[in-house]
Each structure stands twice: as structure tokens, then as C-alpha cells.
Amino acid sequence: MTPGESTQLAGIQHGGVLLGMILVAVIGTLFKRGRHAALRRWTVGGCLASAVALFSIAFGGFVGPEWPLRASVFGV
């Protein structure tokens, strides 16, 4: 990848992180009852989702260039 392409890929990853943080903030605000337990579950769920996305990036190395790399990086 060129430096510009890798910078764009990093921007996609940061956009996914921002979207995840906004989602947790909105859901945490909507469901105030049991807030600490809910935030803990969302944190664990986010970590598991990130692990799945990271695995998909690693798996994409075996598949080749037709793997949707940008979608996998967005999920990390």
C-alpha cells in the first residue's frame, strides 16, 4: 500500500472506533437502569466484536486481494 492508502485505511479504522463509542454512549444514556452492568456488557461485547474483526483481517491474508479489507478494518 502507498502511504496515502494506509492513511485512508487508518481513517476508516478511527471512524469505526468513533461510531462504536457513540453507540455505547447513546445506549448507556437510553438504558440508565443497571447502568454499570450494562456498560460492562457493552465493553466486553465490543472487545469480542473487535477480536472477530481482527481475526477476519488475519483470515483475509489467506483469501487474497478480493477480501473486503476496509470493512474488516472498520470493525476493529
C-alpha positions in Angstrom: 0.0 0.0 0.0 1.1 3.5 -0.6 1.4 5.9 2.3 -1.9 7.6 1.2 -3.7 4.3 1.1 -2.6 3.3 4.5 -3.6 6.7 5.9 -7.0 6.2 4.4 -7.2 2.8 6.0 -6.3 4.3 9.4 -9.0 6.9 8.9 -11.6 4.1 8.3 -10.4 2.3 11.5 -10.8 5.5 13.5 -14.2 6.1 12.1 -15.3 2.6 13.3 -13.9 3.3 16.8 -15.8 6.7 16.9 -19.0 5.0 15.8 -18.6 2.4 18.5 -18.0 4.9 21.2 -21.0 7.0 20.1 -23.2 3.8 20.1 -22.2 2.9 23.6 -22.8 6.5 24.8 -26.3 6.6 23.3 -27.3 3.2 24.6 -25.9 3.9 28.0 -28.0 7.1 28.1 -31.2 5.3 27.0 -30.9 2.5 29.5 -29.9 4.2 32.8 -31.2 1.3 35.0 -28.4 -1.1 35.8 -26.0 1.3 34.0 -22.7 -0.1 35.3 -23.6 -3.7 34.4 -24.8 -2.7 31.0 -21.7 -0.7 30.2 -19.6 -3.7 31.3 -21.5 -6.0 29.0 -21.1 -3.5 26.1 -17.4 -3.2 26.8 -17.0 -7.0 26.7 -19.2 -7.2 23.6 -17.1 -4.5 21.9 -13.9 -6.3 22.7 -15.3 -9.6 21.3 -16.5 -7.9 18.2 -13.1 -6.3 17.8 -11.5 -9.7 18.2 -13.7 -11.1 15.4 -12.8 -8.2 13.1 -9.1 -8.7 13.9 -9.5 -12.4 13.1 -11.2 -11.5 9.8 -8.2 -9.3 8.9 -5.8 -12.2 9.5 -8.1 -14.6 7.6 -8.2 -12.1 4.7 -4.4 -12.6 4.3 -5.2 -16.2 3.3 -8.0 -15.3 0.9 -6.1 -12.6 -1.0 -6.9 -9.2 -2.6 -10.6 -10.0 -3.0 -11.2 -9.9 0.8 -13.1 -6.8 2.0 -10.2 -5.3 3.9 -11.8 -1.9 4.5 -14.9 -3.5 6.1 -12.7 -5.7 8.3 -10.6 -2.7 9.4 -13.8 -0.6 10.1 -14.8 -3.3 12.6 -11.6 -3.2 14.6 
